[in-house]
């Protein structure tokens, strides 16, 4: 089974080669990864430079390295940059709401362009470890507004810790709404740490016992960096999660989806049809 890390950051001053990065991934037992371009806040140059960098880094390793453009709706030429990225084969986009709501007009306009282009969005959700108040922008219920963007695929980074219950409730609501709105958005739950170890059991247990059909929509990620991929960190979270999956008696197929198939579908690398089960308010299908 070829395993992937959804969630790896890069920087403009990175000197690590794709081959060196893949070697580190291999040491962690992984085959490939989603590679996020530098953040618009860490690089004040034109957005096209970020796009060029991440596309160039991933170009020789299709199926293993998936380029993801970190974009903000408030940067100059955001709509044009997104369309260029789509036209040039970007795998997905990365959003982080530092100081605005995901449902702001500019944000929604940009997300409509991305959804129309058939691309997914990796969102940061949950408490944001920065130096200013930003939690109000990243509460998971703000993402209810994604229901107004047909066919958008998006992930909830860190499962919105510490608001994991709110995140799971949002997932259940949108899944339930598919019974009447077939072109609705689709939510993926990104397990990338944000959840400290003591909360991991609570998160994993709730995800797989709440009664929602989550098996096709959970993604593994580490929040590591290309320049110094943390092998021990990655293996630590794999071991923790796999131990919990054992306790919950999850089937091998479900584990394969978390580490592989779901990530490949999110990046558009496989076209598996997702048939969402309709659930009632109490979780029954």
KARA-V465861 format. One record per pair of residues at least 24 apart in sequence whose C-alpha atoms are under 7 Angstrom apart, sorted by the first residue. I is the first residue (numbers start at 1). J is the second residue. D is the distance in whole Angstrom. If there is no record, write none. Layout:
i & j & d
I & J & D
I & J & D
This chain:
i & j & d
2 & 30 & 7
2 & 31 & 5
2 & 260 & 6
3 & 30 & 5
3 & 31 & 5
3 & 32 & 7
3 & 259 & 5
3 & 260 & 5
4 & 30 & 6
4 & 31 & 6
4 & 32 & 5
4 & 33 & 5
4 & 259 & 6
4 & 260 & 6
5 & 32 & 7
5 & 33 & 5
5 & 34 & 6
5 & 220 & 6
5 & 221 & 5
5 & 222 & 7
6 & 33 & 5
6 & 34 & 5
6 & 219 & 7
6 & 220 & 6
6 & 221 & 5
6 & 263 & 7
7 & 34 & 6
7 & 35 & 7
7 & 192 & 7
7 & 221 & 5
7 & 222 & 6
7 & 223 & 5
8 & 33 & 7
8 & 34 & 6
8 & 35 & 5
8 & 36 & 6
8 & 222 & 7
8 & 223 & 5
8 & 224 & 5
8 & 225 & 5
8 & 226 & 6
9 & 35 & 6
9 & 36 & 5
9 & 37 & 7
9 & 38 & 7
9 & 223 & 7
9 & 224 & 6
9 & 225 & 5
9 & 226 & 6
10 & 35 & 7
10 & 36 & 6
10 & 37 & 6
10 & 38 & 5
10 & 225 & 6
10 & 226 & 5
10 & 227 & 7
11 & 37 & 7
11 & 38 & 5
12 & 38 & 6
14 & 227 & 6
15 & 227 & 7
16 & 227 & 5
18 & 57 & 6
21 & 226 & 6
24 & 229 & 6
24 & 231 & 7
27 & 231 & 6
28 & 231 & 5
28 & 234 & 6
28 & 235 & 6
31 & 64 & 6
32 & 64 & 4
32 & 65 & 5
33 & 64 & 6
33 & 65 & 5
33 & 66 & 6
34 & 65 & 6
34 & 66 & 5
34 & 67 & 6
34 & 68 & 7
35 & 65 & 7
35 & 66 & 6
35 & 67 & 5
35 & 68 & 6
36 & 67 & 6
36 & 68 & 5
36 & 69 & 6
36 & 70 & 6
37 & 68 & 6
37 & 69 & 5
37 & 70 & 5
38 & 70 & 6
39 & 70 & 5
40 & 70 & 7
40 & 71 & 6
40 & 72 & 7
47 & 81 & 7
48 & 81 & 7
51 & 85 & 7
66 & 91 & 6
67 & 91 & 5
67 & 92 & 7
68 & 92 & 5
68 & 93 & 5
68 & 94 & 6
69 & 93 & 5
69 & 94 & 6
70 & 94 & 4
70 & 95 & 6
71 & 95 & 6
73 & 106 & 6
73 & 107 & 5
73 & 110 & 6
79 & 110 & 6
82 & 114 & 7
86 & 117 & 6
91 & 119 & 7
91 & 267 & 5
91 & 268 & 7
92 & 119 & 5
92 & 120 & 5
92 & 121 & 6
92 & 267 & 6
93 & 120 & 6
93 & 121 & 5
93 & 122 & 6
94 & 121 & 6
94 & 122 & 5
94 & 123 & 6
95 & 121 & 7
95 & 122 & 6
95 & 123 & 5
95 & 124 & 6
96 & 123 & 6
96 & 124 & 5
97 & 137 & 6
97 & 138 & 7
98 & 134 & 6
99 & 134 & 6
99 & 137 & 7
100 & 137 & 6
101 & 137 & 5
102 & 142 & 7
102 & 143 & 7
103 & 145 & 6
112 & 149 & 6
115 & 151 & 6
115 & 152 & 5
120 & 152 & 7
120 & 153 & 5
120 & 154 & 5
120 & 266 & 6
120 & 267 & 7
121 & 153 & 6
121 & 154 & 5
121 & 155 & 6
122 & 154 & 6
122 & 155 & 5
122 & 156 & 7
122 & 157 & 7
123 & 154 & 7
123 & 155 & 6
123 & 156 & 6
123 & 157 & 6
124 & 156 & 6
124 & 157 & 5
125 & 156 & 6
125 & 157 & 5
125 & 158 & 7
125 & 159 & 7
125 & 160 & 5
126 & 158 & 7
126 & 160 & 4
126 & 161 & 5
126 & 162 & 6
126 & 163 & 6
127 & 161 & 7
127 & 162 & 7
140 & 166 & 6
140 & 167 & 5
141 & 166 & 7
141 & 170 & 6
144 & 170 & 7
146 & 185 & 7
147 & 184 & 6
147 & 185 & 6
149 & 185 & 6
150 & 183 & 5
150 & 184 & 5
150 & 185 & 5
151 & 183 & 5
151 & 184 & 5
151 & 185 & 4
151 & 186 & 7
152 & 185 & 5
152 & 186 & 6
153 & 185 & 6
153 & 186 & 5
153 & 187 & 6
154 & 186 & 6
154 & 187 & 5
154 & 188 & 6
155 & 187 & 6
155 & 188 & 4
155 & 189 & 5
155 & 190 & 6
156 & 188 & 6
156 & 189 & 5
156 & 190 & 6
157 & 189 & 7
157 & 190 & 5
157 & 191 & 7
157 & 192 & 6
158 & 190 & 6
158 & 191 & 5
158 & 192 & 5
158 & 193 & 6
158 & 194 & 5
158 & 195 & 7
159 & 189 & 6
159 & 190 & 6
159 & 191 & 6
161 & 194 & 6
161 & 195 & 6
164 & 203 & 7
172 & 212 & 6
175 & 276 & 7
175 & 278 & 7
176 & 278 & 5
176 & 279 & 5
176 & 280 & 7
178 & 278 & 7
179 & 278 & 6
188 & 217 & 5
188 & 218 & 6
189 & 217 & 6
189 & 218 & 5
189 & 219 & 6
190 & 218 & 6
190 & 219 & 5
190 & 220 & 6
190 & 221 & 7
191 & 219 & 6
191 & 220 & 5
191 & 221 & 6
192 & 220 & 6
192 & 221 & 4
192 & 222 & 5
192 & 223 & 6
193 & 222 & 6
193 & 223 & 7
201 & 244 & 7
210 & 283 & 7
211 & 283 & 5
211 & 284 & 6
212 & 279 & 7
212 & 283 & 6
213 & 277 & 7
215 & 254 & 6
216 & 257 & 6
216 & 262 & 6
217 & 262 & 6
218 & 258 & 5
218 & 262 & 7
219 & 258 & 5
219 & 259 & 6
219 & 262 & 6
219 & 263 & 6
220 & 258 & 6
220 & 259 & 5
